[in-house]
Amino acid sequence: MIESYLTVRQSGAKEIVIKKSRFIGHVMPVENEMEATAFIEDMKKGHWNATHNCSAYMIGERDEIQKQSDDGEPSGTAGKPILEVIRNQGLKNVAIVVTRYFGGIMLGAGGLIRAYTDGAVAAIEAGERVNRVLHQQILVEVDYTWLGKVENELRNHEIRVGETFFTDKVTIVCLPRNSEAEAFKSWIVDMTQGQSVISEGEQLYYIEGE
């Protein structure tokens, strides 16, 4: 798994008007191609009376899946510019649909490329660009006598913390960045003077700064 990647926080939509044509950029974070195609179909159904619903998506750690559609616009004037916006902004796991309601004025190939580019940029602005960082779950088990010190140190070092389980001992689910996981485990061992039991859980992505 990669250490971090840029994507959008949420689904969003934003409209722009160019020479009386309405362009509505829609964006959605997606984890796989099935989610991307379902999103595109939903947008097409929701805007069934639009002139065009052009789309593109990019998925995978190495951008393995890249698809685009001009949906009836001249070849290369819609889907490709949308895909280029995703690529140029360095985003992963994102699907975009730009819906067009024709306003009666022809834009020409260059005008269409600019319009669909602007529509894709507007969509990303609506979805909010974020950085998702890989974290490693580290389960720290200690006696109750260590709880106050461990919690205080975690708070002082601004370590992300998940659940805490209370049985005969206390288990705190800590979530340091994956790149810092080994150093974190050593730090816990030193801090608790070797009186902790450490195990690893899942690897999860979280939005940077939250």
C-alpha positions as CSV (number, residue, x, y, z in Angstrom):
1,M,0.0,0.0,0.0
2,I,1.3,3.5,-0.8
3,E,2.1,5.8,2.0
4,S,-0.3,8.6,0.9
5,Y,-2.4,9.7,-2.1
6,L,-4.4,12.8,-3.1
7,T,-8.2,12.3,-3.7
8,V,-11.4,14.2,-2.9
9,R,-13.0,14.2,0.5
10,Q,-16.6,13.7,-0.7
11,S,-19.0,13.8,-3.6
12,G,-19.8,17.2,-4.8
13,A,-21.1,19.2,-7.8
14,K,-20.6,22.7,-9.1
15,E,-22.1,24.5,-12.2
16,I,-20.5,26.9,-14.6
17,V,-22.1,28.6,-17.6
18,I,-20.1,29.1,-20.8
19,K,-21.7,30.8,-23.7
20,K,-25.2,29.9,-22.5
21,S,-24.3,26.2,-22.1
22,R,-24.6,24.9,-18.6
23,F,-21.7,22.6,-17.5
24,I,-22.2,20.8,-14.2
25,G,-19.1,19.0,-12.8
26,H,-19.8,16.1,-10.5
27,V,-17.1,14.2,-8.5
28,M,-17.1,11.1,-6.3
29,P,-14.3,9.3,-4.4
30,V,-14.3,5.7,-5.5
31,E,-12.4,2.5,-4.4
32,N,-13.0,0.4,-7.5
33,E,-14.3,0.4,-11.1
34,M,-17.7,-0.9,-10.1
35,E,-18.2,2.2,-7.9
36,A,-17.0,4.5,-10.7
37,T,-19.4,3.1,-13.3
38,A,-22.3,3.0,-10.9
39,F,-21.7,6.7,-10.1
40,I,-21.6,7.6,-13.8
41,E,-24.8,5.7,-14.5
42,D,-26.5,7.5,-11.6
43,M,-25.4,10.9,-13.0
44,K,-26.8,9.9,-16.4
45,K,-30.1,8.9,-14.9
46,G,-30.3,12.0,-12.8
47,H,-29.5,14.2,-15.9
48,W,-31.3,12.0,-18.5
49,N,-32.4,15.1,-20.4
50,A,-28.9,16.7,-20.7
51,T,-27.2,17.0,-24.0
52,H,-24.1,15.1,-22.8
53,N,-22.8,13.4,-19.7
54,C,-19.1,13.1,-20.3
55,S,-16.9,11.3,-17.8
56,A,-13.5,10.0,-16.7
57,Y,-12.0,8.1,-13.8
58,M,-8.7,7.0,-12.4
59,I,-8.3,4.2,-9.9
60,G,-5.4,2.2,-8.3
61,E,-2.2,2.8,-6.5
62,R,-0.3,3.0,-9.8
63,D,-3.3,4.5,-11.7
64,E,-3.9,1.1,-13.3
65,I,-7.4,1.9,-14.4
66,Q,-8.1,4.9,-16.5
67,K,-11.2,5.3,-18.5
68,Q,-12.9,8.2,-20.3
69,S,-16.0,8.9,-22.4
70,D,-16.9,11.8,-24.7
71,D,-20.6,10.7,-24.7
72,G,-21.3,12.1,-28.1
73,E,-19.1,15.1,-28.1
74,P,-16.4,15.3,-30.8
75,S,-13.6,12.7,-30.1
76,G,-11.0,14.0,-27.6
77,T,-12.9,17.1,-26.6
78,A,-14.5,16.0,-23.3
79,G,-13.5,12.7,-21.7
80,K,-9.8,13.2,-22.3
81,P,-9.7,16.7,-20.9
82,I,-11.5,15.5,-17.8
83,L,-9.0,12.6,-17.4
84,E,-6.1,15.1,-17.9
85,V,-7.4,17.2,-15.0
86,I,-7.5,14.2,-12.7
87,R,-4.0,13.3,-13.8
88,N,-2.5,16.8,-13.6
89,Q,-3.9,17.3,-10.1
90,G,-2.3,14.0,-9.0
91,L,-5.6,12.5,-7.8
92,K,-6.3,8.8,-7.4
93,N,-9.6,6.9,-6.9
94,V,-11.7,9.6,-8.4
95,A,-14.6,9.6,-10.9
96,I,-15.9,12.8,-12.6
97,V,-18.9,13.4,-14.7
98,V,-19.4,16.8,-16.5
99,T,-23.0,17.2,-17.6
100,R,-23.7,19.7,-20.4
101,Y,-27.0,21.3,-21.2
102,F,-26.5,22.9,-24.7
103,G,-27.2,26.7,-24.8
104,G,-27.5,27.1,-28.5
105,I,-24.0,28.5,-29.2
106,M,-21.3,26.2,-30.7
107,L,-18.0,26.2,-28.8
108,G,-15.7,24.5,-31.3
109,A,-13.1,21.9,-30.4
110,G,-10.9,24.2,-28.4
111,G,-13.8,25.7,-26.6
112,L,-15.2,22.3,-25.6
113,I,-11.8,21.2,-24.3
114,R,-11.6,24.3,-22.1
115,A,-15.2,24.0,-21.0
116,Y,-14.8,20.3,-19.9
117,T,-11.5,21.1,-18.3
118,D,-13.1,23.9,-16.3
119,G,-16.1,21.7,-15.4
120,A,-13.7,19.0,-14.0
121,V,-11.8,21.5,-12.0
122,A,-15.1,22.9,-10.6
123,A,-16.1,19.4,-9.6
124,I,-12.9,18.8,-7.7
125,E,-13.3,22.1,-5.9
126,A,-16.7,21.0,-4.8
127,G,-15.4,17.6,-3.6
128,E,-12.5,19.2,-1.8
129,R,-9.0,17.9,-2.5
130,V,-7.4,16.1,0.4
131,N,-4.3,13.9,1.2
132,R,-5.1,10.4,2.6
133,V,-2.2,9.0,4.6
134,L,-1.6,5.4,5.5
135,H,-1.6,4.6,9.2
136,Q,-0.8,1.4,11.1
137,Q,-2.9,0.1,13.9
138,I,-0.7,-0.6,16.9
139,L,-2.4,-2.3,19.9
140,V,-0.7,-1.4,23.1
141,E,-1.6,-3.5,26.2
142,V,-0.5,-2.2,29.6
143,D,-1.4,-2.5,33.3
144,Y,-3.8,0.1,34.6
145,T,-0.9,1.7,36.5
146,W,0.5,2.8,33.1
147,L,-2.7,4.1,31.6
148,G,-2.4,7.8,32.7
149,K,1.2,8.1,31.6
150,V,0.6,6.4,28.2
151,E,-2.5,8.5,27.4
152,N,-0.7,11.7,28.4
153,E,2.3,10.9,26.2
154,L,0.1,9.9,23.3
155,R,-1.8,13.2,23.6
156,N,1.5,15.3,23.9
157,H,2.9,13.6,20.8
158,E,-0.4,14.1,18.9
159,I,-0.7,10.4,18.1
160,R,-4.0,9.4,16.6
161,V,-5.9,7.0,18.9
162,G,-8.8,4.7,18.2
163,E,-10.7,2.6,20.7
164,T,-9.6,1.7,24.2
165,F,-10.5,-1.7,25.7
166,F,-10.7,-2.4,29.4
167,T,-10.4,-6.0,30.7
168,D,-7.9,-7.2,33.3
169,K,-5.5,-4.9,31.4
170,V,-5.9,-1.9,29.1
171,T,-5.5,-2.1,25.4
172,I,-5.2,1.2,23.5
173,V,-5.5,1.2,19.7
174,C,-2.9,3.6,18.5
175,L,-2.7,4.8,14.9
176,P,0.7,6.3,14.0
177,R,1.6,6.9,10.4
178,N,2.7,3.7,8.7
179,S,6.1,5.2,7.9
180,E,6.6,5.9,11.7
181,A,5.2,2.6,13.0
182,E,8.5,0.9,13.9
183,A,9.8,4.0,15.7
184,F,6.5,4.3,17.5
185,K,6.7,0.7,18.8
186,S,10.3,1.3,20.1
187,W,9.1,4.5,21.8
188,I,6.3,2.7,23.5
189,V,8.6,0.0,24.8
190,D,11.0,2.6,26.2
191,M,8.3,4.7,27.7
192,T,6.7,1.8,29.5
193,Q,10.1,0.3,30.5
194,G,9.3,-2.8,28.6
195,Q,6.1,-3.4,30.5
196,S,3.8,-3.3,27.5
197,V,2.6,-5.9,25.0
198,I,2.5,-4.6,21.4
199,S,0.7,-6.1,18.4
200,E,-0.2,-4.9,14.9
201,G,-3.7,-4.5,13.5
202,E,-5.0,-3.2,10.2
203,Q,-3.5,-0.6,7.9
204,L,-6.0,2.3,7.3
205,Y,-6.0,5.6,5.4
206,Y,-6.9,8.8,7.2
207,I,-7.2,12.4,5.9
208,E,-4.1,14.3,6.8
209,G,-4.6,16.9,9.5
210,E,-7.8,15.3,10.9
